[in-house]
Amino acid sequence: MGSDNFEWHWYSRLGMAWSVYGQNIQGTSLNLLGFGIGGRYEEGDYSEPTFVAHVVKGATPEDFYVKSEMTFAIWNQYGGPFMQPSSNGGQSITVQFNQAYIEAGNFLTPGLSVWGGARFFREQYAPIGDYFYLDDLSGQGGGLKYENLNLAILGYRAFGATLPAYNLDTNADGAVDVERFRTIFAGNYKFEFGGEAKHHVKVHGEAHVLQAAKRGEGIAVPENGKADFGGVIGAKLHLGLGQGNWSDTSVRFGTGIANGAAGGAKTYQTWGLPNDEGTYAGSFAIEAVEHVGFRIGDVAALEGLATFHYTKAAYEAEGAAAPLGPEKQMDFSVQANAAIFAHKNFHPVIEASFQGRKDGEADLGTAVKVSVVPTLVPTGELSTGARPHFKLIYTAAFYNDAAREQALSPYLQRTGAGSNVGHYIGARTDWYF
């Protein structure tokens, strides 16, 4: 929406939920990983408006242009609905920038664009898992794109519980001493082939750099303030199978401080503890994703998602003094979603998934999850992307004893570990334009 020089886009989802056990489960996931992988129907309220200003707009797509873009993220940080008084008089509503950047396109030569600021730096997305994979480095910095080549330099700092393991050094008494800033050099290139079939292979790489901590004379630097590094390499194969069918197969390998992958983490979300030398040398992580989509004429649309993550920390459990976490982590999920076009305005959805998670030497926790989602689509468009949606949601999750006893999902943490079966009953509308 908008005018020739201004656009307004908006994604939002708002709803309500009930539990058969009586607790408030608004925005409480039944998944073992705590967010969308395995099914996103329990997601909490969220709103994301975007404003785009065309500072210079060419007459054709090949002309020079300058645009600025701002995207806001709005949510209730304590769960529950947006509306007062549920949001504690609005005090629990959080608003932050997701994007705030400016871009110049067809700059110096056709096809070249440069940008600076805070931006979504990502492409691969699985909607049924609300999951960005392979190259999600959305952050602050700058970059350039020329045809199928995409390069960026991005900076990150840590916050909250990740500080000791990420980029903040501490004294023996735990007091903050030196904070450092991580720099990521990222790039990817897309090789297209197959003509009208529109296949491509995308290769992606990252180099993570954390400088050694240095302070002025007479101010001590902690022993774990050493320089550290990490690297990532990955690739995705996209196959256009015709008639709206496709397949995306992706594998990513990260080392050192770039070992973020556990539970679908970003590569810069370093996992585990450092080794005895105070670095993350020896750690690694693997991410593998298969994402497919099939269209059965005007009858149904099918989407599948399989994920696998394995992460190895830098330290050895036997040699570490009082380790604060597991030495390794593994999780997987297999998910299938079918949207049935029963009527142009009625698209019931059936979804099922099987999930597993294993933290260190703990027993493997598993869950089988099934959702039935009658959906009204006022536009009458026979597409899973048609919006708005008005949904009724019922989800059942069946946990094994290990998942229940370890309370591996936010739902189990909220309702207690008294049952191996979870129930979610909800209603939600979502839209974007």
C-alpha positions as CSV (number, residue, x, y, z in Angstrom):
1,M,0.0,0.0,0.0
2,G,1.1,3.6,-0.5
3,S,1.8,6.1,-3.2
4,D,4.5,6.4,-5.9
5,N,7.1,7.5,-3.4
6,F,5.9,5.8,-0.2
7,E,4.9,2.2,0.7
8,W,3.5,0.7,3.9
9,H,3.5,-3.0,4.5
10,W,2.3,-4.9,7.6
11,Y,2.6,-8.4,8.9
12,S,0.6,-9.2,12.0
13,R,-0.9,-12.1,14.0
14,L,-3.2,-11.8,16.9
15,G,-5.2,-14.4,18.8
16,M,-6.2,-16.2,22.0
17,A,-5.7,-19.6,23.5
18,W,-7.1,-21.9,26.1
19,S,-5.7,-24.9,28.0
20,V,-7.7,-27.9,29.3
21,Y,-5.5,-27.7,32.4
22,G,-6.6,-24.1,33.2
23,Q,-3.2,-22.3,32.9
24,N,-2.6,-19.3,30.6
25,I,-0.8,-20.7,27.5
26,Q,-1.1,-17.7,25.2
27,G,1.9,-17.9,22.9
28,T,3.2,-21.0,24.6
29,S,4.7,-23.5,22.1
30,L,4.3,-27.2,22.4
31,N,7.5,-27.8,20.3
32,L,10.6,-29.2,21.9
33,L,12.7,-26.3,20.6
34,G,10.3,-23.6,21.9
35,F,9.4,-21.9,18.6
36,G,8.1,-22.6,15.1
37,I,10.1,-25.7,14.1
38,G,7.6,-28.6,14.3
39,G,4.5,-26.3,13.9
40,R,3.9,-22.6,14.5
41,Y,0.2,-22.5,15.3
42,E,0.8,-21.7,19.0
43,E,2.9,-18.6,18.3
44,G,2.2,-15.6,20.3
45,D,0.9,-12.1,19.2
46,Y,3.3,-10.2,17.0
47,S,3.1,-7.2,14.7
48,E,5.7,-6.0,12.2
49,P,4.9,-2.8,10.2
50,T,7.3,-1.6,7.5
51,F,7.7,1.8,5.9
52,V,9.5,2.3,2.6
53,A,10.4,5.8,1.2
54,H,11.6,6.1,-2.4
55,V,14.0,9.0,-2.2
56,V,14.9,8.7,-5.8
57,K,12.7,6.5,-8.0
58,G,13.6,5.7,-11.6
59,A,11.1,5.3,-14.4
60,T,12.3,1.7,-15.0
61,P,13.8,-1.1,-12.9
62,E,17.1,-0.5,-14.6
63,D,17.3,3.2,-13.5
64,F,19.3,4.5,-10.5
65,Y,17.3,4.6,-7.3
66,V,17.6,5.4,-3.6
67,K,15.3,4.0,-1.0
68,S,15.1,3.9,2.8
69,E,13.3,1.2,4.8
70,M,12.2,0.9,8.4
71,T,10.7,-2.2,10.0
72,F,9.4,-2.3,13.6
73,A,8.8,-5.5,15.7
74,I,6.1,-5.2,18.3
75,W,5.3,-8.0,20.9
76,N,4.3,-8.6,24.5
77,Q,7.4,-9.6,26.2
78,Y,5.6,-11.6,29.0
79,G,3.2,-13.4,26.7
80,G,-0.5,-12.9,26.6
81,P,-2.5,-10.6,24.4
82,F,-1.6,-7.1,23.2
83,M,-4.8,-5.5,24.5
84,Q,-5.0,-3.6,27.8
85,P,-5.2,-4.6,30.6
86,S,-3.6,-7.9,29.5
87,S,-0.5,-6.0,28.5
88,N,-0.1,-4.5,31.9
89,G,-1.3,-1.1,30.7
90,G,1.0,-1.3,27.7
91,Q,4.1,-1.5,29.9
92,S,5.0,-5.0,28.7
93,I,4.7,-4.1,25.1
94,T,8.1,-4.1,23.4
95,V,8.9,-2.1,20.3
96,Q,12.3,-2.4,18.5
97,F,13.8,-1.8,15.1
98,N,14.2,-4.8,12.9
99,Q,15.3,-2.8,9.9
100,A,16.5,0.8,9.5
101,Y,18.7,1.1,6.3
102,I,19.2,3.1,3.1
103,E,20.1,1.5,-0.2
104,A,21.3,2.9,-3.6
105,G,20.6,0.7,-6.5
106,N,21.9,0.6,-10.1
107,F,24.7,2.6,-8.6
108,L,27.8,3.2,-10.9
109,T,26.7,0.3,-13.0
110,P,23.4,-1.5,-13.7
111,G,22.7,-4.3,-11.3
112,L,24.9,-3.0,-8.5
113,S,23.4,-1.9,-5.2
114,V,24.9,-0.8,-1.9
115,W,23.3,-0.4,1.5
116,G,24.1,0.6,5.1
117,G,22.3,0.3,8.4
118,A,20.3,-2.5,10.0
119,R,18.8,-4.9,7.6
120,F,17.3,-8.4,7.1
121,F,20.2,-10.3,5.6
122,R,18.5,-13.6,4.8
123,E,16.8,-15.5,2.0
124,Q,16.0,-19.1,2.8
125,Y,12.7,-19.4,4.7
126,A,10.3,-22.3,5.6
127,P,6.9,-20.7,6.5
128,I,5.4,-23.8,8.2
129,G,8.3,-23.7,10.7
130,D,8.7,-19.9,10.8
131,Y,12.3,-20.7,10.2
132,F,15.1,-18.9,8.4
133,Y,18.1,-21.1,7.7
134,L,21.5,-21.3,6.0
135,D,22.2,-17.6,5.8
136,D,20.1,-15.7,8.4
137,L,22.6,-12.9,9.5
138,S,20.1,-10.1,9.8
139,G,22.0,-7.4,11.6
140,Q,23.7,-4.0,11.4
141,G,26.5,-3.1,9.0
142,G,26.6,-2.7,5.3
143,G,27.0,-4.5,2.0
144,L,26.6,-4.7,-1.7
145,K,24.9,-6.8,-4.2
146,Y,25.8,-7.3,-7.9
147,E,23.5,-9.6,-9.8
148,N,23.8,-13.0,-8.0
149,L,26.7,-12.0,-5.7
150,N,25.8,-10.7,-2.2
151,L,28.4,-9.4,0.3
152,A,28.1,-7.9,3.7
153,I,30.1,-6.8,6.8
154,L,28.0,-7.1,10.0
155,G,28.7,-6.5,13.7
156,Y,27.1,-8.2,16.7
157,R,27.2,-8.0,20.5
158,A,25.7,-10.3,23.1
159,F,23.2,-9.8,25.8
160,G,21.6,-11.6,28.7
161,A,22.6,-15.2,29.6
162,T,24.8,-15.6,26.5
163,L,27.4,-13.0,27.7
164,P,30.0,-15.4,29.4
165,A,30.1,-17.7,26.4
166,Y,29.8,-15.2,23.5
167,N,32.0,-12.1,23.7
168,L,32.2,-10.8,27.2
169,D,35.1,-11.6,29.5
170,T,34.7,-11.7,33.2
171,N,37.0,-11.7,36.3
172,A,37.0,-14.5,38.7
173,D,34.3,-12.9,40.8
174,G,32.1,-12.7,37.8
175,A,32.2,-8.9,37.4
176,V,32.2,-7.6,33.9
177,D,35.6,-6.5,32.7
178,V,35.9,-6.4,28.9
179,E,33.2,-6.4,26.3
180,R,34.1,-7.2,22.8
181,F,32.3,-6.8,19.4
182,R,32.1,-9.6,16.9
183,T,32.6,-8.8,13.2
184,I,31.2,-11.1,10.5
185,F,32.3,-11.0,6.8
186,A,29.6,-12.8,4.8
187,G,29.0,-13.6,1.2
188,N,27.0,-15.9,-1.0
189,Y,26.6,-16.5,-4.7
190,K,23.8,-18.1,-6.7
191,F,24.6,-20.3,-9.7
192,E,21.5,-20.7,-11.9
193,F,20.9,-23.5,-14.3
194,G,18.2,-25.5,-16.0
195,G,16.6,-22.7,-18.2
196,E,12.9,-22.5,-17.6
197,A,13.1,-25.1,-14.8
198,K,14.8,-22.3,-12.7
199,H,17.2,-24.5,-10.7
200,H,20.0,-23.0,-8.7
201,V,22.9,-23.8,-6.3
202,K,23.6,-21.2,-3.7
203,V,27.0,-21.2,-1.9
204,H,27.4,-19.3,1.4
205,G,30.4,-18.5,3.5
206,E,31.2,-16.5,6.7
207,A,34.3,-15.5,8.7
208,H,33.8,-14.5,12.3
209,V,36.4,-12.4,14.1
210,L,36.6,-11.5,17.8
211,Q,39.6,-9.4,18.6
212,A,41.8,-9.9,21.7
213,A,40.9,-7.9,24.7
214,K,43.2,-5.0,25.4
215,R,43.1,-2.4,28.2
216,G,45.2,0.6,29.2
217,E,48.3,0.3,31.4
218,G,47.6,-0.8,34.9
219,I,44.2,-2.3,34.0
220,A,44.2,-6.1,34.0
221,V,42.9,-8.1,31.1
222,P,41.3,-11.5,32.0
223,E,43.0,-14.7,30.8
224,N,40.1,-15.6,28.6
225,G,40.3,-12.3,26.6
226,K,42.1,-14.0,23.7
227,A,41.3,-13.4,20.1
228,D,38.9,-16.0,18.6
229,F,37.6,-16.9,15.2
230,G,35.0,-19.0,13.4
231,G,34.1,-20.0,9.9
232,V,31.0,-21.2,8.1
233,I,30.5,-22.8,4.8
234,G,27.2,-24.0,3.4
235,A,25.2,-24.6,0.2
236,K,21.6,-25.0,-0.9
237,L,20.2,-26.8,-4.0
238,H,16.9,-25.5,-5.3
239,L,15.1,-27.6,-7.8
240,G,12.1,-26.1,-9.6
241,L,10.0,-29.2,-10.3
242,G,7.3,-27.5,-12.4
243,Q,3.6,-26.8,-11.8
244,G,4.3,-25.0,-8.6
245,N,6.4,-27.9,-7.1
246,W,9.9,-27.3,-5.7
247,S,12.6,-28.7,-3.4
248,D,15.3,-26.9,-1.3
249,T,18.1,-29.0,0.2
250,S,20.6,-27.2,2.5
251,V,23.6,-28.1,4.5
252,R,25.7,-25.7,6.7
253,F,28.9,-26.4,8.7
254,G,30.2,-23.9,11.3
255,T,33.4,-24.0,13.5
256,G,34.8,-22.0,16.4
257,I,32.8,-19.0,17.6
258,A,30.5,-19.6,14.6
259,N,29.1,-22.9,16.0
260,G,25.6,-21.5,16.5
261,A,23.0,-24.1,15.2
262,A,21.5,-25.8,18.3
263,G,17.7,-25.6,18.0
264,G,17.9,-23.5,14.9
265,A,20.2,-20.8,16.3
266,K,22.1,-18.3,14.1
267,T,25.8,-19.0,13.5
268,Y,26.8,-16.0,15.7
269,Q,24.9,-17.4,18.7
270,T,27.9,-19.3,20.0
271,W,27.0,-22.5,21.9
272,G,28.6,-24.1,24.9
273,L,31.6,-23.3,27.0
274,P,35.1,-22.4,25.8
275,N,38.0,-24.8,26.1
276,D,40.8,-24.6,28.7
277,E,42.6,-22.0,26.6
278,G,39.6,-19.7,26.7
279,T,38.7,-20.1,23.0
280,Y,36.2,-22.0,21.0
281,A,38.7,-23.9,18.9
282,G,37.5,-27.5,18.4
283,S,33.8,-26.7,18.5
284,F,31.6,-27.2,15.4
285,A,28.0,-27.4,14.4
286,I,26.0,-28.9,11.5
287,E,22.6,-27.8,10.2
288,A,20.8,-29.8,7.5
289,V,17.4,-28.8,6.1
290,E,15.0,-30.3,3.5
291,H,12.1,-28.1,2.5
292,V,9.6,-29.2,-0.2
293,G,6.3,-27.9,-1.7
294,F,3.8,-29.6,-4.0
295,R,0.6,-28.4,-5.5
296,I,-2.3,-30.7,-6.4
297,G,-4.1,-28.5,-8.9
298,D,-7.0,-26.6,-7.2
299,V,-7.4,-29.4,-4.6
300,A,-4.6,-28.9,-2.1
301,A,-1.1,-27.6,-1.4
302,L,1.4,-29.7,0.5
303,E,4.6,-28.5,2.3
304,G,7.2,-30.5,4.2
305,L,10.1,-29.6,6.4
306,A,12.9,-31.7,7.9
307,T,15.6,-30.2,10.1
308,F,18.7,-31.6,11.8
309,H,21.1,-29.8,14.1
310,Y,24.2,-31.2,15.9
311,T,26.5,-29.0,18.0
312,K,29.8,-29.9,19.7
313,A,31.2,-27.5,22.3
314,A,34.8,-26.5,22.6
315,Y,35.5,-28.1,26.0
316,E,35.6,-31.8,26.9
317,A,33.2,-32.7,29.7
318,E,35.7,-34.8,31.6
319,G,38.4,-32.2,31.6
320,A,36.3,-29.1,32.3
321,A,36.1,-27.8,35.8
322,A,32.4,-27.7,36.9
323,P,31.0,-27.4,33.3
324,L,27.8,-25.3,33.2
325,G,26.2,-27.1,30.3
326,P,26.3,-30.1,28.1
327,E,29.2,-30.9,25.8
328,K,26.9,-31.6,22.8
329,Q,23.4,-31.1,21.6
330,M,21.2,-32.7,18.9
331,D,17.7,-32.0,17.6
332,F,15.6,-33.0,14.6
333,S,12.1,-32.5,13.3
334,V,10.1,-33.9,10.4
335,Q,6.9,-31.9,9.6
336,A,4.2,-32.1,6.9
337,N,1.4,-29.6,6.3
338,A,-1.6,-30.0,3.9
339,A,-3.9,-27.1,3.1
340,I,-7.1,-28.4,1.5
341,F,-9.0,-26.0,-0.8
342,A,-12.4,-27.3,0.1
343,H,-14.0,-24.0,-1.0
344,K,-12.5,-20.8,-2.3
345,N,-13.2,-19.3,1.2
346,F,-12.5,-22.3,3.3
347,H,-9.1,-23.9,3.5
348,P,-8.8,-26.4,6.4
349,V,-5.2,-27.4,7.3
350,I,-3.9,-30.6,8.8
351,E,-0.4,-30.7,10.1
352,A,1.7,-33.4,11.8
353,S,5.3,-33.5,13.0
354,F,7.8,-35.8,14.8
355,Q,10.4,-34.1,16.9
356,G,13.4,-35.1,18.9
357,R,15.9,-33.4,21.2
358,K,18.9,-34.6,23.2
359,D,21.0,-32.3,25.4
360,G,24.3,-33.8,26.4
361,E,24.0,-37.3,28.0
362,A,20.3,-36.8,28.8
363,D,17.8,-39.2,27.4
364,L,16.3,-38.4,24.0
365,G,13.1,-36.5,24.3
366,T,10.5,-36.9,21.5
367,A,7.1,-35.5,20.6
368,V,4.4,-36.3,18.1
369,K,2.3,-33.3,17.3
370,V,-0.9,-33.0,15.3
371,S,-2.8,-29.8,14.4
372,V,-6.3,-29.3,12.9
373,V,-6.9,-25.8,11.7
374,P,-10.1,-24.8,10.0
375,T,-9.3,-21.6,8.1
376,L,-11.5,-18.9,6.5
377,V,-9.9,-17.0,3.6
378,P,-12.1,-13.9,2.6
379,T,-10.1,-13.2,-0.6
380,G,-11.0,-16.6,-2.1
381,E,-7.5,-17.0,-3.5
382,L,-6.5,-20.7,-3.8
383,S,-3.0,-20.2,-2.2
384,T,-1.4,-20.9,1.1
385,G,-0.1,-17.3,0.9
386,A,-3.5,-15.7,0.7
387,R,-4.3,-13.4,3.5
388,P,-6.0,-12.5,5.8
389,H,-6.6,-15.8,7.6
390,F,-9.2,-16.4,10.3
391,K,-8.3,-19.6,12.1
392,L,-9.6,-22.0,14.7
393,I,-6.7,-24.1,16.1
394,Y,-6.6,-27.4,17.9
395,T,-3.2,-29.0,18.6
396,A,-2.3,-32.2,20.5
397,A,1.2,-33.2,21.4
398,F,2.2,-36.6,22.7
399,Y,5.5,-36.5,24.6
400,N,7.7,-39.5,25.7
401,D,8.7,-39.7,29.3
402,A,12.1,-38.1,28.7
403,A,10.6,-35.0,27.2
404,R,8.0,-34.7,30.0
405,E,10.5,-35.2,32.8
406,Q,12.9,-32.7,31.3
407,A,10.1,-30.3,30.5
408,L,11.6,-29.7,27.1
409,S,8.8,-27.5,25.7
410,P,7.5,-24.2,27.0
411,Y,4.1,-25.8,27.3
412,L,5.4,-28.5,29.6
413,Q,7.3,-25.8,31.6
414,R,4.1,-23.8,32.0
415,T,1.6,-26.6,32.8
416,G,4.0,-29.0,34.7
417,A,5.2,-32.5,33.9
418,G,2.1,-34.3,35.1
419,S,0.9,-35.6,31.7
420,N,2.5,-36.9,28.5
421,V,-0.2,-35.2,26.4
422,G,-0.6,-31.5,25.7
423,H,-3.7,-29.8,24.3
424,Y,-3.9,-26.3,22.8
425,I,-7.2,-24.7,21.7
426,G,-7.0,-21.3,20.0
427,A,-8.2,-18.8,17.5
428,R,-6.1,-16.4,15.5
429,T,-6.1,-14.0,12.6
430,D,-3.0,-13.1,10.6
431,W,-2.5,-10.8,7.7
432,Y,0.2,-9.2,5.6
433,F,0.2,-6.8,2.7
